[in-house]
């Protein structure tokens, strides 16, 4: 079994209204030094697979097909034996 830790972020050219909202809230809380915030998603997926290569291929396909929108988002993942 493998655990994939998937990180999905907006591409740098895509506006991030959630990040702007967080930045504004941090400023209101007194954290004036915050210059930029980008929000994203963190997803954990466990796959019942004995071959790490097959697990990697499956997770990559999951990211491309559902977990990330490749038009506006980038993704990366770390794969570890669970």
N, C-alpha and C positions, 0 to 999 in steps of 0.2 A: 504494500500500500504506500502511496505517495501523497504528500501534502503540497499543494501549490499555493503560494502566496502571490496573489495577482494585484498589481497596481495599475490603475487606469487613470490617466490624466488628460486634460484637454490639450490639444496641440497649441503651441505658443501663439499662433495667429488667431485663435478663437477667443472671443470675448468670454469672460468668466464672471457673470453677475453674482454668483454665490461667493466667489472670492472677494469681490468688491464689497459685498455686504459684511463679510467677516472682517475685512480690513477696517471698514467704518466702525464696526462694533468695538474692535480692539482699540482704535483711536479714542472712542468715547470712554473706554475703560482706563485711559491714561497711557496706553502704549503707543506714544507718538512716533517712536522710531521705526514702526512697521511701515515698510515702503511698498510691499506687494504681497498678495496672498493668492494662491491658486488652489482651488479645491479639487478633489478627485475622489476615487473610490478604492476601497481595499476589500478584496474578496478572498476567502479561503475555500479551496476545493480539494476534497480528498477523493482520490481515484484508486479503485481496487485493481492494481496492475503490478506485476512483478518486474517488468522490463522498463527501466527508466526512459529509454528512447521512445517507447510506445506511449508512456505517460506524458512525456514532453509533447509529442505530436498531438495527443488528445487535448491537452490543456491549450495549446496554441490554437487548435481548431475551435475550441469553446470560446476563446477570446475573440477570434475573428468573426464567429457566427452570432454570438449573443452578448458576451460580457462587455465588449467594447464596440463603439461605433467607429470603424476605421476612417470614416470621412472626417471626423472632428476630434477623435481621441487617439492617443498613443497608449500602448500597454507594454508591460513587462511582467515577468513572473520568476519567482524563485521556486525551485522544486527540491523537496527534501524527503527522505525516507521517513515514513510515519510509523 
